[in-house]
Amino acid sequence: MGKMKKIWLVGTGNIAIEYAKVLHYIGVEYIAIGRGRKSVDKFIDNTQHDAIEGGIENFLKLKPDIPSHAIITVNVENLSSTATTLLQYGINNILLEKPGVCNPSEIYELVQLAQEKNANILLAYNRRFYASTLKAQEIIKEDGGVTSFVFEFTEWSHKMAQIVDESKRFQYWLLANSTHVIDLAFYLGGNPVELQTFCAGGLEWHPKGSIFSGAGRSEKGALFSYHANWEAPGRWVIEFCTSKHRLYFKPIETLQIQELGSVAVNPIEIDDELDKRFKPGLYLQVKSFINDDLSRFCTIEEQMFMIENYYQKISNY
């Protein structure tokens, strides 16, 4: 891996604290950069690690050495602008919290700049790194592939109403939050080559729609369908069918299995010690990023493709 300069952790909110726990455990030196005093103090209290106040722009005025890697955990509205700032400063390996942008249209300039700078921007879809995901991939491969899958990305609008503010991310909540599930479904089942989408309803904070359904065929030949009703009870669920098994991610951190010829649904033993010790998926995600193992990540270019071809259709944006 060679000698690595201290990596940067940009943002000092709750998710940054989770990253800091992993970085400390792995033994990677890092500089944490926050904006406000309150979040910086909370970060220091929770990690026993110093953090710099005043935001990334002020920090860059000090002309710090360019790190080999940076992790961006700022709020959704500032993800793309922070990534732009770091790219322009010369940082070439960036792990960007999902979904990478707030408004879908922000993705184009970010991709263009990343390509100009020959930089890797990777999206932190940590569910790709769950122990349950790795185990499912193993079973799917052994069984000869996915034949069909179904997923649900219902959001709890009754809870959302309590936290919604003027922030733009709520208008694009399907992108900001539901893509955690959609990304994993398509990662394991294959991206759509055919997709029919339907959308109805709407909420005051998410006027484009509140009930979503659709179906299609994936590049792996699997048929799929999805459903979400943000005005009814529900939860995030993904189910994959193979010729031998049905795999249930319900909840997504766990994996259950149904054998052919049986109605019993049984939990699968998975080695999820790291998913219990840290925020699930985060340990393997950070380790892969630091070691430049990009195989499991969604790149910013791939995210642009997903937004253009799937997320905007599914969401009615």
Backbone bond lengths (Angstrom), bond angles and torsions (degrees), N, CA, C in turn:
res aa  C-N    CA-C-N  psi(-1)  N-CA   C-N-CA  omega(-1)  CA-C   N-CA-C  phi
1 M - - - 1.469 - - 1.529 111.35 -
2 G 1.329 116.60 -22.75 1.463 119.57 -179.34 1.512 111.57 76.23
3 K 1.331 116.44 172.05 1.464 119.91 -179.44 1.520 109.36 -73.84
4 M 1.316 114.68 131.56 1.456 119.68 -176.87 1.525 109.91 -111.93
5 K 1.324 115.89 131.32 1.460 118.59 172.58 1.525 107.70 -68.49
6 K 1.306 116.63 159.64 1.465 120.20 177.89 1.524 110.18 -53.74
7 I 1.313 116.08 127.83 1.464 117.37 178.23 1.529 109.58 -78.88
8 W 1.316 116.28 161.38 1.459 120.88 179.87 1.518 110.17 -103.80
9 L 1.313 114.44 137.25 1.460 122.00 172.37 1.527 105.67 -114.22
10 V 1.329 115.94 105.91 1.473 120.30 -173.17 1.525 108.80 -98.70
11 G 1.324 115.09 119.48 1.465 121.89 -172.01 1.515 108.32 107.87
12 T 1.341 116.58 141.43 1.474 119.68 -178.29 1.530 111.43 -130.71
13 G 1.327 115.72 26.76 1.470 119.94 178.70 1.523 112.03 -79.51
14 N 1.337 115.74 -164.42 1.473 120.73 -175.12 1.526 112.83 -59.97
15 I 1.321 116.94 -41.79 1.469 119.51 -178.59 1.532 110.84 -67.99
16 A 1.335 116.30 -34.97 1.477 120.37 177.56 1.531 110.37 -62.77
17 I 1.323 116.52 -37.48 1.473 120.95 178.07 1.532 109.58 -61.13
18 E 1.341 116.32 -39.82 1.477 120.48 178.84 1.533 110.46 -65.56
19 Y 1.327 116.82 -41.78 1.474 120.17 176.43 1.520 110.92 -62.48
20 A 1.322 116.26 -41.57 1.465 121.19 -177.66 1.537 111.29 -60.21
21 K 1.332 116.09 -37.94 1.479 120.07 178.80 1.529 109.84 -61.08
22 V 1.326 116.36 -42.25 1.469 120.63 -179.59 1.529 110.45 -68.68
23 L 1.334 116.82 -45.77 1.473 120.78 -179.25 1.529 110.74 -59.18
24 H 1.323 115.41 -41.59 1.472 120.34 178.65 1.525 110.08 -63.64
25 Y 1.328 117.07 -43.60 1.468 122.31 -177.59 1.532 110.78 -65.39
26 I 1.330 115.78 -41.73 1.477 119.90 -179.71 1.533 110.73 -72.09
27 G 1.339 115.89 -26.01 1.463 119.93 -179.74 1.514 112.86 91.48
28 V 1.338 116.25 28.22 1.469 120.80 178.84 1.529 108.66 -94.22
29 E 1.316 116.38 129.17 1.470 119.72 176.93 1.521 110.04 -78.07
30 Y 1.314 116.13 139.16 1.464 118.92 -177.71 1.523 110.98 -146.64
31 I 1.330 114.10 158.22 1.468 122.03 172.99 1.524 106.54 -111.69
32 A 1.327 117.04 124.55 1.470 121.31 178.54 1.524 108.96 -97.48
33 I 1.334 115.81 131.16 1.467 121.08 -177.54 1.527 108.54 -124.84
34 G 1.316 116.49 115.50 1.466 121.31 179.09 1.509 110.71 -114.95
35 R 1.335 115.13 177.35 1.466 118.89 -179.53 1.530 110.81 -102.35
36 G 1.314 115.66 -67.64 1.473 119.65 -173.70 1.519 113.15 -88.81
37 R 1.323 115.93 155.86 1.474 122.30 -178.86 1.530 111.23 -60.46
38 K 1.338 115.28 -39.60 1.467 119.99 -174.17 1.532 110.85 -62.33
39 S 1.340 115.90 -48.78 1.471 118.59 -177.52 1.525 110.78 -71.13
40 V 1.329 116.92 -34.04 1.475 120.27 177.35 1.531 110.03 -63.43
41 D 1.341 116.72 -44.75 1.477 120.60 179.56 1.526 111.16 -62.83
42 K 1.330 115.46 -42.03 1.469 119.77 179.91 1.528 110.22 -63.93
43 F 1.325 115.83 -40.35 1.465 120.95 178.61 1.528 110.30 -61.33
44 I 1.328 116.03 -47.64 1.472 120.92 -179.09 1.528 110.21 -61.84
45 D 1.341 116.66 -44.02 1.475 121.05 179.43 1.530 111.51 -59.28
46 N 1.336 115.81 -39.33 1.470 120.48 -173.95 1.519 114.25 -85.26
47 T 1.332 116.84 -21.05 1.475 119.29 -174.41 1.524 113.56 -117.00
48 Q 1.358 116.89 -14.16 1.473 120.90 -172.78 1.532 110.46 55.67
49 H 1.326 115.38 32.27 1.469 121.20 179.38 1.521 107.50 -127.26
50 D 1.313 116.78 138.34 1.462 119.89 -177.77 1.528 111.07 -66.72
51 A 1.312 116.82 156.08 1.468 121.97 176.27 1.518 108.12 -143.99
52 I 1.329 115.22 149.17 1.469 121.70 -175.96 1.524 108.77 -98.06
53 E 1.308 116.07 130.83 1.466 121.93 -178.46 1.529 110.21 -91.09
54 G 1.332 117.56 157.00 1.462 121.33 170.17 1.520 115.58 109.43
55 G 1.345 117.24 -3.37 1.466 119.43 174.75 1.526 113.23 88.97
56 I 1.309 114.95 164.05 1.469 121.67 -174.08 1.534 112.28 -66.88
57 E 1.338 117.33 -36.47 1.477 119.94 -177.41 1.526 110.45 -61.78
58 N 1.338 116.65 -44.63 1.472 120.07 178.79 1.518 111.17 -66.51
59 F 1.314 116.88 -39.21 1.468 121.02 179.37 1.530 110.81 -60.98
60 L 1.317 116.82 -39.72 1.473 120.59 -177.72 1.529 112.23 -68.04
61 K 1.339 116.37 -23.23 1.476 119.20 177.60 1.533 111.12 -63.90
62 L 1.335 116.30 -20.30 1.466 120.94 179.52 1.532 111.73 -80.32
63 K 1.350 115.49 -2.32 1.478 122.61 -179.35 1.542 112.08 54.22
64 P 1.336 117.21 53.48 1.466 119.34 179.96 1.528 111.33 -69.26
65 D 1.338 116.14 157.22 1.475 120.94 174.56 1.522 109.70 -58.17
66 I 1.333 115.48 143.55 1.467 119.79 178.50 1.524 108.53 -73.67
67 P 1.344 118.05 125.23 1.466 119.94 179.25 1.533 110.60 -79.82
68 S 1.323 116.35 162.20 1.467 119.38 177.87 1.526 110.78 -73.59
69 H 1.346 116.77 -30.88 1.457 121.87 -176.19 1.532 109.78 -141.38
70 A 1.337 115.34 150.55 1.466 120.29 174.33 1.523 109.40 -139.58
71 I 1.335 115.65 145.29 1.467 122.52 177.22 1.521 107.33 -117.30
72 I 1.329 116.61 126.29 1.468 121.42 -177.94 1.526 109.66 -108.18
73 T 1.345 115.56 119.35 1.471 120.73 -177.25 1.533 112.13 -125.46
74 V 1.325 117.23 22.46 1.476 120.48 -178.20 1.533 109.30 -69.70
75 N 1.348 117.14 174.78 1.457 118.06 -178.70 1.536 110.90 -68.15
76 V 1.322 115.57 162.23 1.471 121.84 -170.61 1.527 112.26 -56.09
77 E 1.339 116.82 -39.15 1.470 120.09 -177.83 1.532 112.34 -61.75
78 N 1.332 117.23 -27.03 1.472 120.79 -174.79 1.529 114.18 -106.64
79 L 1.323 117.60 6.40 1.469 119.76 -177.03 1.528 111.77 -61.26
80 S 1.339 117.00 -52.53 1.469 118.85 -173.76 1.528 111.62 -70.17
81 S 1.331 117.58 -37.05 1.475 119.10 -179.73 1.530 110.60 -68.39
82 T 1.333 117.25 -36.66 1.471 120.85 177.88 1.528 110.29 -67.40
83 A 1.334 116.36 -42.30 1.469 120.14 177.80 1.528 110.31 -61.68
84 T 1.326 116.20 -41.03 1.473 121.35 178.18 1.530 110.47 -60.20
85 T 1.327 116.22 -45.96 1.468 121.62 179.44 1.533 111.10 -58.48
86 L 1.321 116.96 -44.22 1.467 120.83 -178.64 1.524 111.78 -69.89
87 L 1.327 116.95 -38.63 1.475 120.50 176.83 1.526 110.18 -60.98
88 Q 1.341 115.50 -44.95 1.461 119.68 -178.30 1.530 111.60 -66.77
89 Y 1.324 116.68 -24.71 1.470 120.36 178.31 1.532 111.49 -80.08
90 G 1.350 115.16 -15.87 1.466 118.20 175.56 1.523 115.23 110.71
91 I 1.318 117.03 13.72 1.473 119.90 179.36 1.531 108.67 -86.45
92 N 1.332 116.13 128.73 1.466 120.66 -170.63 1.521 115.24 -106.50
93 N 1.325 117.98 -11.24 1.468 121.05 179.27 1.519 108.90 -126.36
94 I 1.314 114.99 107.76 1.466 119.95 -174.29 1.526 109.85 -126.17
95 L 1.329 115.14 127.94 1.469 121.27 170.65 1.521 106.03 -100.16
96 L 1.322 115.72 114.38 1.464 122.02 -171.63 1.522 108.94 -109.53
97 E 1.328 115.61 126.33 1.465 117.79 179.60 1.532 110.12 -57.86
98 K 1.323 115.21 146.17 1.459 121.94 -179.86 1.518 110.40 -66.73
99 P 1.306 120.40 149.06 1.464 127.48 0.15 1.539 113.11 -90.72
100 G 1.330 117.83 10.40 1.471 121.50 176.83 1.511 114.25 92.90
101 V 1.340 115.76 -31.55 1.466 121.92 178.67 1.524 107.99 -140.34
102 C 1.307 116.19 160.61 1.468 120.61 175.95 1.527 109.39 -93.09
103 N 1.324 115.14 -54.66 1.458 122.16 177.81 1.532 108.00 -96.58
104 P 1.343 118.78 129.83 1.466 120.01 -177.03 1.529 114.09 -50.68
105 S 1.327 118.07 -31.19 1.472 120.33 -175.85 1.535 112.62 -70.47
106 E 1.333 117.20 -16.82 1.479 120.41 -179.52 1.535 112.76 -68.42
107 I 1.312 116.60 -18.10 1.466 120.10 -171.49 1.530 112.74 -67.56
108 Y 1.348 117.10 -29.45 1.469 119.74 -171.03 1.520 112.44 -66.43
109 E 1.328 117.05 -48.18 1.472 120.11 -179.58 1.522 111.17 -65.95
110 L 1.339 115.88 -34.61 1.462 120.13 -179.49 1.529 110.64 -66.75
111 V 1.314 116.69 -43.17 1.474 120.90 178.03 1.529 110.17 -63.92
112 Q 1.320 115.95 -43.25 1.474 120.47 -179.07 1.531 110.90 -60.45
113 L 1.337 116.11 -44.62 1.465 120.61 -179.42 1.532 110.70 -67.22
114 A 1.319 117.08 -41.82 1.471 120.71 179.19 1.529 110.39 -60.30
115 Q 1.323 116.11 -39.28 1.471 119.83 179.90 1.533 110.99 -70.83
116 E 1.336 115.90 -40.09 1.478 119.67 176.96 1.528 110.84 -59.84
117 K 1.327 115.65 -38.56 1.473 121.08 -176.75 1.530 112.08 -88.71
118 N 1.335 115.85 -1.24 1.468 120.89 -177.61 1.532 110.62 53.78
119 A 1.333 115.39 45.98 1.465 121.57 -174.51 1.524 111.30 -108.48
120 N 1.329 115.02 153.46 1.469 121.45 173.14 1.519 108.65 -97.59
121 I 1.338 116.26 118.34 1.462 119.75 168.24 1.516 106.40 -113.64
122 L 1.327 115.25 121.60 1.458 121.38 -176.56 1.522 109.32 -115.29
123 L 1.330 116.41 138.55 1.461 121.43 -179.39 1.527 109.82 -87.56
124 A 1.329 115.70 137.53 1.470 120.87 -174.27 1.533 111.29 -87.52
125 Y 1.324 116.88 59.55 1.469 120.36 173.75 1.524 108.07 -80.36
126 N 1.353 114.97 83.71 1.467 120.42 -170.09 1.525 113.63 -65.27
127 R 1.339 118.58 -18.54 1.474 118.91 179.87 1.523 112.15 -66.99
128 R 1.326 117.52 -20.56 1.472 120.24 174.23 1.530 111.24 -64.66
129 F 1.340 116.22 -18.65 1.466 121.35 -174.58 1.531 112.94 -106.42
130 Y 1.321 117.39 5.05 1.468 120.37 178.50 1.531 109.74 -62.23
131 A 1.329 116.16 148.90 1.467 120.80 172.43 1.533 109.51 -59.94
132 S 1.340 116.79 -36.39 1.477 120.45 179.40 1.525 111.06 -63.94
133 T 1.333 117.09 -37.03 1.469 121.47 178.73 1.526 110.97 -66.82
134 L 1.332 115.76 -45.40 1.469 120.07 179.81 1.522 110.98 -60.67
135 K 1.350 115.89 -41.81 1.469 120.35 -179.48 1.531 110.16 -66.93
136 A 1.323 116.94 -41.13 1.469 120.56 179.09 1.526 110.46 -61.77
137 Q 1.320 116.93 -42.34 1.471 120.76 178.75 1.526 111.16 -58.38
138 E 1.325 114.96 -41.02 1.465 121.92 179.77 1.538 110.39 -61.53
139 I 1.337 116.14 -49.09 1.475 121.39 -178.36 1.527 110.55 -65.54
140 I 1.334 116.68 -43.44 1.471 121.19 179.82 1.531 110.08 -59.33
141 K 1.325 115.76 -42.42 1.476 120.10 -179.73 1.530 110.44 -64.50
142 E 1.324 115.85 -46.55 1.476 120.75 179.68 1.532 111.30 -59.76
143 D 1.339 115.81 -36.39 1.472 121.15 -176.92 1.526 113.18 -82.23
144 G 1.336 116.96 -4.23 1.460 119.60 177.71 1.520 114.60 91.12
145 G 1.350 117.16 17.09 1.468 120.43 173.70 1.523 114.36 108.07
146 V 1.331 114.28 166.98 1.475 122.04 178.47 1.521 108.58 -80.90
147 T 1.352 116.85 135.52 1.474 120.09 175.53 1.529 110.94 -102.32
148 S 1.343 116.53 -29.79 1.469 119.86 174.92 1.527 108.48 -160.36
149 F 1.329 115.68 160.15 1.466 119.36 175.53 1.522 110.29 -153.56
150 V 1.319 114.45 158.72 1.464 121.33 -178.20 1.533 107.30 -141.42
151 F 1.324 117.04 143.97 1.466 118.54 178.93 1.520 111.11 -146.07
152 E 1.320 114.53 156.40 1.470 121.86 179.33 1.518 108.53 -131.72
153 F 1.335 116.01 135.60 1.470 119.31 179.63 1.526 110.92 -127.93
154 T 1.336 115.02 45.15 1.466 119.43 178.90 1.534 110.64 -61.45
155 E 1.322 115.28 133.92 1.467 122.11 174.36 1.531 107.84 -107.10
156 W 1.313 116.83 146.99 1.462 121.26 -176.41 1.528 110.30 -87.89
157 S 1.322 115.59 89.61 1.467 118.99 -175.00 1.528 112.05 -64.97
158 H 1.343 117.79 -27.15 1.474 119.57 178.36 1.532 110.52 -65.47
159 K 1.332 116.23 -32.83 1.480 120.35 176.27 1.532 109.68 -79.54
160 M 1.337 115.10 -39.28 1.464 120.49 -177.92 1.523 111.25 -58.95
161 A 1.334 115.67 -38.35 1.472 120.31 -177.51 1.528 111.65 -55.45
162 Q 1.346 116.03 -26.81 1.469 120.35 -178.42 1.534 112.61 -78.84
163 I 1.340 116.85 -22.07 1.474 118.33 -175.97 1.529 113.66 -112.16
164 V 1.334 116.43 -10.47 1.472 119.33 -176.77 1.524 110.09 -63.22
165 D 1.342 115.29 134.72 1.465 120.71 173.47 1.526 107.90 -133.77
166 E 1.304 117.14 -158.14 1.471 120.34 -176.44 1.530 112.85 -77.76
167 S 1.336 117.12 -4.05 1.474 120.35 -176.69 1.526 110.71 -58.27
168 K 1.314 114.87 139.19 1.471 120.49 -177.72 1.528 113.37 -65.57
169 R 1.339 116.17 -24.56 1.467 117.98 -174.24 1.531 112.40 -59.60
170 F 1.333 117.13 -28.82 1.466 119.05 -177.66 1.530 112.02 -68.76
171 Q 1.333 116.54 -31.08 1.477 119.68 176.64 1.524 111.14 -66.46
172 Y 1.346 115.39 -23.75 1.469 121.07 -179.01 1.535 109.66 -117.74
173 W 1.325 115.64 40.81 1.469 120.17 -171.06 1.524 112.54 -65.44
174 L 1.325 117.14 -29.35 1.464 118.65 177.48 1.533 109.38 -62.59
175 L 1.324 116.59 -41.85 1.465 120.93 176.81 1.530 110.39 -69.21
176 A 1.334 115.90 -46.28 1.474 120.56 -174.19 1.521 112.40 -66.79
177 N 1.332 117.39 -33.90 1.465 119.11 -171.55 1.525 114.39 -126.42
178 S 1.334 117.34 -48.68 1.472 119.43 -173.91 1.521 112.46 -66.03
179 T 1.338 117.62 -24.31 1.469 118.87 -178.97 1.531 111.73 -66.02
180 H 1.343 117.94 -12.87 1.469 119.67 173.40 1.529 109.43 -57.65
181 V 1.339 115.98 -40.48 1.468 121.92 -178.87 1.528 110.78 -81.97
182 I 1.329 116.25 -46.37 1.469 120.66 -175.18 1.525 109.77 -62.28
183 D 1.334 116.43 -41.62 1.465 120.56 178.62 1.524 110.86 -58.20
184 L 1.331 116.86 -45.27 1.464 120.20 -178.02 1.530 111.20 -67.04
185 A 1.328 116.48 -40.24 1.472 120.27 179.60 1.525 110.39 -60.08
186 F 1.330 116.63 -47.29 1.465 119.98 -178.39 1.546 111.51 -75.41
187 Y 1.331 117.14 -28.29 1.469 120.52 177.28 1.530 110.21 -62.80
188 L 1.336 116.11 -42.47 1.466 120.15 -178.36 1.529 112.62 -86.46
189 G 1.323 116.56 -34.19 1.466 120.03 -173.90 1.517 114.87 -97.33
190 G 1.337 116.18 -11.35 1.461 121.28 -178.33 1.518 111.70 99.52
191 N 1.330 116.66 142.86 1.464 121.24 178.08 1.527 110.28 -67.76
192 P 1.330 117.34 150.09 1.463 119.79 -179.75 1.532 112.78 -65.90
193 V 1.317 115.71 140.86 1.467 121.08 166.16 1.531 108.80 -104.81
194 E 1.349 116.24 -21.26 1.474 122.45 170.49 1.518 106.80 -132.40
195 L 1.335 116.69 141.03 1.465 119.88 -178.48 1.532 109.92 -152.26
196 Q 1.325 115.95 122.69 1.463 122.24 172.59 1.522 107.47 -112.00
197 T 1.331 116.96 129.42 1.462 119.81 -176.79 1.525 111.40 -123.88
198 F 1.323 115.21 148.37 1.468 122.57 177.11 1.523 108.41 -134.96
199 C 1.312 115.13 145.96 1.466 119.88 -175.66 1.518 108.77 -146.50
200 A 1.337 117.26 140.34 1.466 121.19 178.79 1.522 108.80 -145.86
201 G 1.329 114.62 170.20 1.465 120.38 175.04 1.510 113.06 70.31
202 G 1.307 115.26 -160.99 1.461 122.51 -178.17 1.509 108.86 161.92
203 L 1.313 116.54 150.66 1.457 121.94 178.58 1.521 108.17 -119.49
204 E 1.303 116.23 161.11 1.469 119.96 -179.22 1.530 110.62 -55.52
205 W 1.335 116.18 -40.64 1.470 120.98 -177.98 1.522 112.50 -90.57
206 H 1.329 117.90 -12.11 1.471 121.36 178.54 1.532 107.75 -138.66
207 P 1.348 116.13 72.13 1.473 120.49 -170.28 1.526 114.96 -66.40
208 K 1.329 117.85 -19.43 1.473 119.83 -174.53 1.522 113.42 -71.61
209 G 1.335 117.73 -16.74 1.456 118.82 179.65 1.507 112.14 162.87
210 S 1.336 116.24 157.02 1.465 121.37 176.49 1.527 112.02 -137.94
211 I 1.336 117.06 -8.93 1.467 121.32 176.32 1.528 107.44 -128.60
212 F 1.312 114.87 126.72 1.470 119.66 -173.34 1.524 109.56 -132.01
213 S 1.314 115.91 137.30 1.467 118.59 170.07 1.518 108.30 -148.97
214 G 1.324 114.61 161.57 1.453 118.75 -179.47 1.510 110.75 -179.62
215 A 1.315 115.28 173.82 1.465 120.79 -178.50 1.518 109.09 -158.39
216 G 1.322 114.30 164.53 1.456 117.86 178.52 1.506 112.21 -179.75
217 R 1.323 113.83 -164.06 1.466 122.51 179.16 1.521 107.22 -128.79
218 S 1.333 116.33 136.24 1.466 119.39 -177.71 1.525 110.63 -95.28
219 E 1.324 115.15 166.56 1.470 121.23 -179.78 1.531 111.91 -62.67
220 K 1.339 116.35 -17.04 1.471 120.19 177.55 1.531 111.31 -90.24
221 G 1.342 116.06 6.81 1.463 120.14 178.67 1.518 113.58 84.04
222 A 1.321 117.60 3.07 1.471 121.05 -178.43 1.528 110.37 -84.67
223 L 1.325 116.52 138.06 1.464 120.57 170.54 1.522 107.83 -82.88
224 F 1.332 116.73 146.26 1.461 119.45 179.61 1.521 110.31 -143.84
225 S 1.325 114.69 159.05 1.469 120.39 171.33 1.518 108.30 -144.84
226 Y 1.332 115.84 159.42 1.462 119.76 178.45 1.520 109.22 -142.77
227 H 1.319 114.70 161.79 1.457 120.97 -179.62 1.530 107.62 -155.08
228 A 1.302 116.22 145.01 1.466 120.98 172.56 1.523 107.98 -156.05
229 N 1.309 116.16 132.41 1.464 120.90 176.59 1.518 107.86 -129.73
230 W 1.326 114.70 103.54 1.463 120.49 -175.62 1.527 112.62 -76.24
231 E 1.337 116.61 -3.32 1.467 120.26 178.85 1.525 111.55 -109.50
232 A 1.328 116.81 13.26 1.464 121.84 -179.78 1.527 108.55 -136.93
233 P 1.351 117.71 166.23 1.462 118.88 175.53 1.521 110.55 -63.73
234 G 1.309 116.21 154.75 1.460 120.79 178.59 1.511 109.88 168.84
235 R 1.321 115.20 -176.99 1.466 120.44 179.47 1.524 107.92 -158.00
236 W 1.321 115.50 172.61 1.463 120.07 174.27 1.529 108.87 -77.47
237 V 1.317 115.49 129.79 1.469 121.43 -179.39 1.525 108.59 -146.02
238 I 1.334 116.72 142.46 1.467 120.97 167.82 1.530 107.42 -135.00
239 E 1.327 116.18 136.88 1.474 121.03 175.63 1.526 108.50 -130.53
240 F 1.332 115.56 134.33 1.468 121.60 177.94 1.525 109.41 -118.92
241 C 1.323 116.10 135.34 1.460 120.72 174.43 1.521 109.65 -108.62
242 T 1.345 114.91 137.51 1.464 121.65 169.81 1.528 106.24 -121.35
243 S 1.319 116.51 -177.28 1.463 119.37 179.14 1.534 112.21 -69.07
244 K 1.353 116.86 -13.71 1.471 119.77 -176.20 1.529 114.32 -120.72
245 H 1.324 116.52 -23.65 1.464 119.25 -171.75 1.529 112.43 -141.10
246 R 1.326 113.83 162.00 1.463 120.92 165.02 1.524 105.99 -120.15
247 L 1.323 116.34 126.87 1.468 122.05 -177.25 1.528 109.01 -107.61
248 Y 1.313 116.29 130.24 1.466 121.91 -177.86 1.526 110.25 -113.46
249 F 1.311 116.79 121.17 1.472 121.68 167.20 1.533 105.97 -99.46
250 K 1.321 116.21 92.89 1.473 118.99 -175.97 1.517 107.79 -155.50
251 P 1.342 121.68 91.52 1.463 127.07 -1.39 1.535 111.36 -72.16
252 I 1.322 115.80 171.88 1.467 120.14 -168.14 1.538 112.68 -70.78
253 E 1.337 117.19 -20.49 1.479 119.32 178.13 1.530 111.33 -71.61
254 T 1.334 116.89 -17.60 1.459 120.65 -175.45 1.525 109.86 -111.33
255 L 1.327 115.67 167.66 1.462 120.21 177.22 1.523 108.59 -137.07
256 Q 1.334 114.91 128.24 1.458 120.73 176.14 1.521 108.64 -122.14
257 I 1.323 115.76 156.78 1.457 119.55 -173.38 1.525 111.35 -135.39
258 Q 1.315 114.64 144.54 1.457 121.89 174.89 1.527 107.22 -121.95
259 E 1.345 116.37 127.37 1.460 121.55 -179.51 1.523 109.60 -85.06
260 L 1.323 115.71 152.90 1.461 121.13 174.74 1.529 108.69 -58.33
261 G 1.339 117.38 132.35 1.459 121.39 178.07 1.519 114.30 84.80
262 S 1.332 116.89 7.36 1.472 120.04 -179.51 1.527 109.67 -131.17
263 V 1.330 116.29 148.36 1.470 119.07 174.31 1.528 110.51 -98.30
264 A 1.335 116.17 -8.56 1.473 120.20 -178.64 1.523 110.50 -69.45
265 V 1.324 115.63 135.62 1.469 121.48 175.58 1.528 106.90 -113.60
266 N 1.332 115.57 116.25 1.472 120.15 -173.80 1.516 112.04 -116.88
267 P 1.342 116.57 144.59 1.470 118.43 176.64 1.523 110.72 -67.73
268 I 1.332 116.42 147.54 1.462 122.13 176.13 1.519 107.69 -100.07
269 E 1.310 115.46 135.62 1.461 119.82 175.13 1.527 108.49 -68.88
270 I 1.309 117.03 122.02 1.463 120.27 176.06 1.520 108.74 -128.16
271 D 1.321 115.99 148.38 1.461 120.47 178.18 1.530 107.76 -84.15
272 D 1.329 114.92 85.08 1.474 119.16 -174.25 1.522 112.43 -110.89
273 E 1.342 116.09 28.84 1.462 119.94 -178.89 1.533 111.20 -57.51
274 L 1.346 116.77 -42.61 1.473 120.51 -178.70 1.526 111.37 -70.47
275 D 1.342 116.40 -29.77 1.471 120.30 177.60 1.524 111.18 -73.51
276 K 1.323 115.91 -19.90 1.471 119.36 177.09 1.528 110.68 -90.56
277 R 1.338 115.27 -33.15 1.466 119.74 -178.52 1.533 110.99 -73.16
278 F 1.342 116.27 -37.22 1.468 121.91 -178.93 1.525 109.11 -121.08
279 K 1.321 116.61 174.12 1.466 119.38 171.93 1.531 106.77 -55.26
280 P 1.342 118.10 129.52 1.466 119.74 -172.48 1.531 113.34 -52.63
281 G 1.331 114.24 134.50 1.466 121.15 177.67 1.516 114.58 85.70
282 L 1.339 116.56 -18.26 1.467 119.49 -169.74 1.531 113.16 -70.82
283 Y 1.332 116.55 -38.73 1.472 119.09 -178.06 1.528 110.67 -59.77
284 L 1.326 116.51 -53.23 1.471 120.20 -177.00 1.533 111.13 -66.93
285 Q 1.335 116.14 -34.93 1.465 119.93 178.84 1.528 110.93 -63.54
286 V 1.326 117.02 -47.76 1.471 121.51 -179.19 1.524 110.36 -65.99
287 K 1.339 116.90 -42.68 1.462 120.50 -179.34 1.536 110.15 -62.24
288 S 1.336 116.75 -43.14 1.472 120.54 178.88 1.523 110.62 -63.01
289 F 1.336 116.58 -42.17 1.469 121.62 -179.85 1.521 111.30 -62.82
290 I 1.328 116.56 -48.83 1.467 121.75 -178.03 1.527 110.78 -63.06
291 N 1.347 116.18 -34.93 1.475 120.66 -178.39 1.523 112.64 -89.26
292 D 1.348 116.53 8.95 1.474 122.17 179.23 1.530 112.61 57.35
293 D 1.323 116.01 32.81 1.467 120.83 173.51 1.530 106.53 -95.23
294 L 1.331 115.55 98.67 1.466 120.46 -170.68 1.533 113.36 -93.76
295 S 1.332 117.31 2.20 1.468 120.92 -167.60 1.526 114.08 -60.76
296 R 1.310 118.66 -30.20 1.466 121.22 -173.14 1.536 112.41 -98.24
297 F 1.317 117.36 -3.04 1.471 120.72 -173.53 1.527 113.01 -88.80
298 C 1.310 114.73 156.07 1.466 122.61 165.68 1.524 106.44 -92.06
299 T 1.329 117.53 120.38 1.468 120.55 178.60 1.529 109.36 -81.02
300 I 1.325 116.29 165.70 1.468 119.91 179.32 1.533 110.78 -63.54
301 E 1.341 116.25 -32.91 1.478 119.93 177.29 1.523 110.24 -66.51
302 E 1.337 116.23 -41.93 1.474 119.95 177.40 1.525 111.05 -65.58
303 Q 1.336 115.91 -36.81 1.466 119.23 178.61 1.525 110.80 -64.65
304 M 1.320 117.06 -37.77 1.472 120.34 176.15 1.528 109.84 -60.92
305 F 1.323 116.39 -43.63 1.466 121.82 178.13 1.535 110.50 -61.23
306 M 1.341 116.72 -43.33 1.472 121.38 -179.92 1.529 110.90 -63.59
307 I 1.338 115.76 -43.50 1.472 120.11 -179.94 1.523 110.35 -63.05
308 E 1.337 115.67 -49.52 1.474 120.39 -177.02 1.517 112.75 -62.81
309 N 1.323 116.43 -43.21 1.458 120.55 -169.21 1.518 114.85 -96.20
310 Y 1.328 117.23 -26.80 1.463 118.82 -173.85 1.531 113.38 -124.60
311 Y 1.341 117.15 -56.28 1.463 118.92 -170.93 1.520 112.84 -62.90
312 Q 1.326 117.35 -39.73 1.470 119.34 179.42 1.533 111.69 -67.71
313 K 1.339 116.16 -33.48 1.466 119.28 177.48 1.523 111.68 -71.10
314 I 1.340 115.07 -45.63 1.463 119.78 -178.43 1.528 111.16 -63.70
315 S 1.341 115.76 -37.55 1.463 121.29 -172.45 1.523 114.26 -89.99
316 N 1.340 116.77 -15.21 1.461 120.61 -176.41 1.532 112.07 70.47
317 Y 1.357 118.79 21.85 1.475 121.15 178.42 1.517 109.81 -74.63
